[in-house]
Amino acid sequence: MSDGQRTAARSGQLRDFEGMGALVTGGGSGIGAATAALLLARGAKVAVLDRDPSGAPAGALPVRADLTSDAAVRAAVEEAVAQLGTLHTLVGNAGIGAVGTVEDNDDAEWQRVLEVNVLGLVRGARAALPHLRRAAAGRPGHVSITHTCSIAATAGLPQRALYSASKGAVLSLTLAMAADHVREGIRVNCVNPGTADTPWVGRLLDQADDPAAERAALNARQPMGRMVTAAEVAAAIAHLASPAASGITGTALAVDGGMQGLRLRPAT
């Protein structure tokens, strides 16, 4: 059983996405794969768009797509919707990381990260919106776009200048899109994970001089004393996308172990 399926089991096997089509970008691993698995377990028909969709959960439709190409994204969305039959939920999750201060990344790296983290969301939404509008005509409030943003959008983190700038743009984009599409019956929200224990973070840890010490530091900076899991972030995404959240739009939901809002005294 996948993490997403376990989460669904703990929630009483909800089937609140029954009859709904969902598309998850970056669904081949980590948070995206956990989200796709959870949506499947809750009754959705799910397509996964990824440069390498081989890690998509069983039951999802894998569609290969490069989010840096508008033509490729449009073709992939059309393929996915043709197979799903409808589209109610878009999860814009694909993203890449960057480490360093403003001095450490050249223009090419800034362009590469912004191409994926910001324009990738724009291209996905642009291609999906006509389908979402059609679905919203019959089920207003049940149609949504949910972005994977980051705690980096709202907290100053060292050595994350480029990544933070890209996620700050995602937060602002989410709010602007929510305003643009609310009267069409399309809700737009985002989830702000803290440091999540995903394959991407694992690769960063492997590059550290002392991976164990770096992992301990990442755990310690979140008040819960650990990194959040992909399944925990997926549960928040699924909530915002679900019919139960039909009154929620223009919201950023933190899943960060208390990192954004809590200020604890040092442990004694």
C-alpha positions, 0 to 999 in steps of 0.5 A: 500500500502506498503512502497515499493509499494509507492516508486514504485508509486512515480517512475512512476510504473517502471516495469524494473524488468519484467521477472526477478527473485529475492531472498532477504535474511532477507526479512521477516521484515525491509529493506528486506521486503521493498526491496522485496515489491519494487522489486515485484512492479517493476515486479520481481518474488521474493522469501524471505529467512528468519528464519521467512518469515511470514512477507514477502510482499504479492506476494513474495514466502516465504522460511524458511532458517537458514543462519548459515547452508550451507545445509539449504541455498543451499536447500532453494535457489534451492527451490526458483529458482525452483519456480521462474524459474530463478534468476537474482538478489540476495539481501544479506540483512539478518543480526544481530546487536551487541552492545559494545566494544571489551571487552563486547562480548565474542568469542561465540557472535563474532562467532554468529554475523560473522556467520550471517553477513558475512558467511550468505552472503557467503553461499547465494552467493555460492548457487546462483552463478550457477543460476546467471551465467546462467541468465547472459549468456542471459542478461549481466549487468542485473544480480547482487548481492547487499549486505546490508552493513552499515555506520559502515563499514566506520565510527567509531561508539562507542559501535559497535566494533563487528558489525562494524567489521562484516560490514567492512568485508561485504564491503571488500567482496563486492569489492572482489566479484565484481572483481571475477565475473565482467567478468561473467556479474555479478555485485556486489555492496552494500548499506551502510545505516545509522541508519534506523528506522526499527524494529531492531532499535526499539527493541534496543531503547526499551532497553535503559534507556530513549528510547525517548532521545536515539531516539533523539540522533540517529536522531541528529547524521545524518545531515538530522536530522532523521533516514533513512527509510527502503523504502529509503534503499530499493530504493537504493538496487533496483537501484543498482540491476536494469538494469539501473545500468548495468555499476555499480559494486564494489560500496558502495552507502551510504544512511545515511542522509549525515552522512558519507560525510557531516561535518556541523557546529553546529546549532546556 
